[in-house]
Amino acid sequence: MINIERLWLIVLLIVALVVPIFGLIPAVYLFTKRRSTLDFIALNGWITGAIVLQIFYLISVIVIGWVVSLH
């Protein structure tokens, strides 16, 4: 691979790591406020699902980055 392609892959991996982190911030906020606000009680399962999905996405991006770095 040429250097530009490697640099582009590094930039894409960094962006892919930032997205789930920004997705976790509102999910954690809603998770902490879910019991105190009546509007959030109905979203209890969805908020937990969103957190699990973001964590799974973050772990998968880390694994993909690790596998790419091995090659």
N, C-alpha and C positions, 0 to 999 in steps of 0.2 A: 504494500500500500504506500502511496505517496504521502508526504507530510500533511498536505491539505486535507486529505481524507481522514487521517488520524485526528487532526485538530477538530474537524467537523464532528466526528464521533464523540470526542471528549465534550464538546459544547452541547451536543444532544443529550449525553448522559447527565451532565450537570443540570440542564433544564428539566429533564425527566425526574431528577431527584428533588428539585425545588417544588414541582407541582403537587406531589402528595403531601409535602410538608405544609404548604399553604392550604391544602384541603383538610388537614388535621386540625388546624387552628380553629375554624368555626365549628367543626364537629365536636371538639373537646369543650368549647364554650357552651354549645347546646346541651352536651351531655351533663355538664355541671348545673345548668339552669333548668333541666327537664322536670325536676320535681317541684320547683318553686313557682312555675308558671303553668297555668291550666292549659294554655295553648300548646305547650310542648309535651304534655303527658300523652297525648294521642300519637306523638311522633317517637315515642320511646324506642320501639323496635327499629324504626328507620334510622335513628341517630346511632344506635349501636351497630347496625349493619353498615352505615357509612364509615364508621371508625374502623371496623374490621376490613372493609374493602380498601380503604386508604392504606392501612398497614400492610395488607397483602400486596398492593401495588408498589409500595415502597420497597418491600423485601424482594419482589420480583425484579425491580429495576436494579437493586444492588447485586443480585445474583447474575443478571444479564451483564452488568458492568464487570463483574469479577470474571465471568467466562470469556468475555471479549478481551480482557486484559491478559488472559493466559495465552491467547493466540498471537 
